Amino acid sequence: MAETVLMGTQVTVNVWLADPQAAGAAGAAIHEALAEVARIERIASEWRDESDLSRLNRAAGADPVPVPAELAEILLRARSVSQATHGRFDVTFHAVGRLWQFTHGNRPPLARDIAASIHLVDWRNVHVDPIRGTARLTQPGMQVGLGAIAKGYAVDRASQLLRHRGFGQHIVEAGGDTYVSGAKGNQPWLVGIKSPGQKRTLAALPLENRAIVTSGTYERYFEYEGREYTHILDPRTGWPLERASSPQSVSIVANTATDADAFATAITIMGSQEGMAFVEERTDLEAVIIDSAGRLAVSSGLQPVLRVTPTGR
């Protein structure tokens, strides 16, 4: 096991070894996996001035710019999720998102400032040419933020590297974005789902070769004039979800952490009922949703396997 801080969060890698003599090689592979997460951060962080994403943002409205294959892949996958969710997920939200600060004591930006920027939020104005290796933001002032998809992508890349090095039984986790590969010997890995705002585990899921990502509204928010504004913005309006009417926690199981990351955000914006209906219509997603009243909803594919732990163990 190893852990470090990358992409603004704690990143942990656990590898299960049948042969203790492989510990040295496993340690080297884990180091490479963490280096891969750091490499994706250097490419896809909107908070690093030297990143490829920041370079793309600075060129908004101009000609296409060369981008690494990894950034093109993330942007294309983001486009697919945006289309599937009718814009609930939209990486161009950052043009409005940068107006908000989600720490206690803050206040909302002026409504006129949001109105002046919301026209820049439109995923259809991100053009990617994977053959030429270029991307373009068509409108001056557009800004892409990949905080709800790049972490998942980095987790997937780290997991792929570990499998290529021969260590197929592992978990990679980055701030709630988790990919589970293989099993823990002859037992499945168990991934816990936290009770919102508490340290105890509400339930556990046995997973194998699947990702799980949790999006929550209970950790990052601020209160202003009786309303609690969460850090999750609805890209269609430029305004954050309010805690009183939003799911406390949405955990999405998918084939990749990239998809689970993006869909967790979109389904949180949809709300508990619409979000669960969306999941049930798809064969590639499962969900555990805790609504604003604390009620637990579990998608049909997870109901037979979810292990609820009422004692909080």
Backbone hydrogen bonds, N-H to C=O, Kabsch-Sander energy under -0.5 kcal/mol:
donor,donor_aa,acceptor,acceptor_aa,energy
2,A,13,V,-2.0
4,T,11,V,-2.2
6,L,4,T,-0.6
6,L,9,T,-2.3
9,T,6,L,-1.9
11,V,4,T,-3.6
12,T,173,E,-3.1
13,V,2,A,-2.8
14,N,171,I,-2.7
16,W,169,Q,-2.7
22,A,19,D,-2.2
23,A,20,P,-1.6
26,A,22,A,-2.6
27,G,23,A,-2.5
28,A,24,G,-1.8
29,A,25,A,-2.1
30,I,26,A,-2.6
31,H,27,G,-2.1
32,E,28,A,-2.0
33,A,29,A,-2.3
34,L,30,I,-2.4
35,A,31,H,-2.0
36,E,32,E,-1.9
37,V,33,A,-1.6
38,A,34,L,-2.1
39,R,35,A,-2.0
40,I,36,E,-2.2
41,E,37,V,-2.1
42,R,38,A,-1.9
43,I,39,R,-1.2
44,A,40,I,-2.9
45,S,41,E,-1.4
46,E,44,A,-0.5
48,R,45,S,-0.8
49,D,47,W,-0.6
51,S,48,R,-1.7
52,D,42,R,-0.7
53,L,43,I,-1.8
55,R,51,S,-1.8
56,L,52,D,-2.0
57,N,53,L,-2.6
58,R,54,S,-2.3
59,A,55,R,-1.0
59,A,56,L,-0.6
60,A,57,N,-1.6
61,G,137,L,-3.6
62,A,59,A,-2.5
65,V,135,A,-2.7
67,V,133,G,-2.5
72,A,68,P,-2.1
73,E,69,A,-2.4
74,I,70,E,-2.2
75,L,71,L,-2.5
76,L,72,A,-2.3
77,R,73,E,-2.2
78,A,74,I,-2.6
79,R,75,L,-2.0
80,S,76,L,-1.8
81,V,77,R,-2.1
82,S,78,A,-2.5
83,Q,79,R,-2.4
84,A,80,S,-2.2
85,T,81,V,-1.9
86,H,83,Q,-1.0
87,G,82,S,-2.7
88,R,85,T,-1.2
90,D,88,R,-0.5
93,F,90,D,-1.6
94,H,91,V,-0.8
94,H,143,Q,-0.5
95,A,92,T,-1.4
95,A,143,Q,-0.8
96,V,93,F,-2.2
97,G,93,F,-2.9
98,R,94,H,-1.9
99,L,96,V,-2.2
100,W,97,G,-1.5
103,T,101,Q,-0.8
106,N,103,T,-1.7
113,D,110,L,-0.8
114,I,110,L,-1.7
115,A,111,A,-2.6
116,A,112,R,-1.6
117,S,113,D,-0.7
117,S,114,I,-1.1
118,I,114,I,-1.9
120,L,117,S,-2.2
121,V,118,I,-1.7
122,D,120,L,-0.9
125,N,122,D,-2.3
126,V,123,W,-1.4
127,H,125,N,-0.7
127,H,136,R,-2.8
128,V,126,V,-0.5
129,D,134,T,-2.8
133,G,129,D,-1.8
134,T,129,D,-1.8
135,A,65,V,-2.0
136,R,127,H,-2.4
138,T,125,N,-2.2
138,T,136,R,-0.6
142,M,139,Q,-2.0
145,G,91,V,-2.9
149,I,146,L,-1.8
150,A,146,L,-3.0
153,Y,149,I,-2.1
154,A,150,A,-2.6
155,V,151,K,-2.3
156,D,152,G,-2.2
157,R,153,Y,-2.3
158,A,154,A,-2.3
159,S,155,V,-2.3
160,Q,156,D,-2.5
161,L,157,R,-2.1
162,L,158,A,-2.0
163,R,159,S,-2.2
164,H,160,Q,-2.4
165,R,161,L,-1.6
166,G,163,R,-1.7
167,F,162,L,-2.7
168,G,166,G,-0.7
170,H,168,G,-0.8
170,H,181,S,-1.8
171,I,14,N,-2.5
172,V,179,Y,-2.2
173,E,12,T,-2.8
174,A,177,D,-2.7
175,G,10,Q,-1.9
177,D,174,A,-1.5
178,T,176,G,-0.7
178,T,212,I,-2.2
179,Y,172,V,-2.6
180,V,210,R,-2.8
181,S,170,H,-3.0
181,S,179,Y,-0.6
184,K,187,Q,-3.3
185,G,183,A,-1.1
186,N,184,K,-0.6
187,Q,184,K,-1.3
189,W,207,L,-0.9
191,V,205,L,-2.7
192,G,190,L,-0.5
193,I,203,A,-3.1
194,K,192,G,-0.5
195,S,200,R,-2.4
198,Q,195,S,-2.4
201,T,312,G,-0.8
202,L,193,I,-2.7
202,L,200,R,-0.5
203,A,193,I,-1.4
204,A,307,R,-2.0
205,L,191,V,-2.4
207,L,189,W,-2.1
207,L,205,L,-0.6
209,N,180,V,-0.8
210,R,180,V,-1.3
211,A,254,A,-3.0
212,I,178,T,-2.4
213,V,252,I,-2.1
214,T,176,G,-1.0
215,S,250,V,-3.0
217,T,248,Q,-1.7
218,Y,248,Q,-0.6
221,Y,219,E,-0.7
222,F,229,Y,-1.9
224,Y,227,R,-2.9
227,R,224,Y,-1.7
229,Y,222,F,-3.0
229,Y,227,R,-0.6
230,T,228,E,-0.6
230,T,241,L,-2.8
231,H,220,R,-1.6
233,L,231,H,-0.7
234,D,239,W,-2.5
237,T,234,D,-1.6
238,G,234,D,-2.7
239,W,234,D,-0.5
241,L,232,I,-2.7
243,R,228,E,-2.1
245,S,242,E,-1.1
246,S,242,E,-0.6
246,S,243,R,-0.9
248,Q,290,I,-1.9
249,S,290,I,-1.8
250,V,215,S,-2.7
251,S,288,V,-2.8
252,I,213,V,-2.9
252,I,250,V,-0.5
253,V,286,E,-2.5
254,A,211,A,-1.9
258,T,152,G,-0.5
260,A,256,T,-2.2
261,D,257,A,-2.6
262,A,258,T,-1.9
263,F,259,D,-2.9
264,A,260,A,-1.9
265,T,261,D,-1.3
266,A,262,A,-2.0
267,I,263,F,-2.8
268,T,264,A,-1.7
269,I,265,T,-1.9
270,M,266,A,-1.8
271,G,267,I,-1.5
275,G,271,G,-2.4
276,M,272,S,-2.1
277,A,273,Q,-2.2
278,F,274,E,-2.2
279,V,275,G,-2.1
280,E,276,M,-2.4
281,E,277,A,-1.0
281,E,278,F,-0.5
282,R,279,V,-1.7
286,E,253,V,-1.9
288,V,251,S,-2.2
289,I,297,A,-2.8
290,I,249,S,-2.8
291,D,289,I,-0.6
291,D,295,R,-2.3
294,G,291,D,-2.0
297,A,289,I,-2.8
299,S,287,A,-2.7
302,L,299,S,-1.4
303,Q,299,S,-1.3
305,V,302,L,-1.3
306,L,302,L,-2.5
307,R,204,A,-2.8
308,V,306,L,-0.8
309,T,202,L,-2.5
312,G,309,T,-2.3
